[in-house]
Amino acid sequence: MARARLYGILDTGYCAPEAMPDVLEKMILGGIDIVQLRAKGRTEAEVRSRLPSLHAQTSAAGIPLIVNDFPDLAELADGVHVGQDDALLATVRDACAAGKILGKSTHSLAQAIAAQAEGADYIGFGPLFPTPTKAGRPAIGLEEIAAVHRSVTLPIFCIGGIKRENLQQVIAAGARRVVIVSGILQAVDIPGYISDCKALLP
């Protein structure tokens, strides 16, 4: 996690489950550092059926695979990511095997500090810009990026509406790590898009 800079998400809102192996292979080819499977509205059984083959791909490439929202499926991946409205981190940690990565979404400086105190291994911080993946969640802007990096020592992945086109603006505000979703998944050349973004990151 300490070396990871660019976090990609296989999101069923943009990527059909049957297309995920091919898309993941392109993400790996581009040099993605960490990948999450996010399947909002899908059943645990559906997610369980997809995880082993995707995890085999990421394991072969030496990158972590994180599952969103389903702590009980953490044994099929390298970790789990939860939101503010999900179970407490301590409860999630108890449900996971030792060594699993635990991430949490945060939407303010106070939530970021609280997530670190709870024992998160990393946090998502945002959404910085309006994004369809967080419908109804107001954008928090760029103003707290520098402050959260002063206050939180664990890896901080800025998220929400970040694309290659605005990445330099986000970096200038103090970001060191980012999550990019639709920009990657909708790119004509996924490996090239990822490579371009990684070249911009510090």
Secondary structure, DSSP 8 states (H G I E B T S, - for coil): -TT--EEEEEETTTS-GGGHHHHHHHHHHHT-SEEEEE-TT--HHHHHHHHHHHHHHHHHHT--EEEES-GGGGGGSSEEEE-TTS--HHHHHHHS-TT-EEEEEE-SHHHHHHHHHHT-SEEEE--SS--GGGTT-----STTHHHHHHH--S-EEE-SS--GGGHHHHHHTT-SEEEE-HHHHT-SSHHHHHHHHHHH--
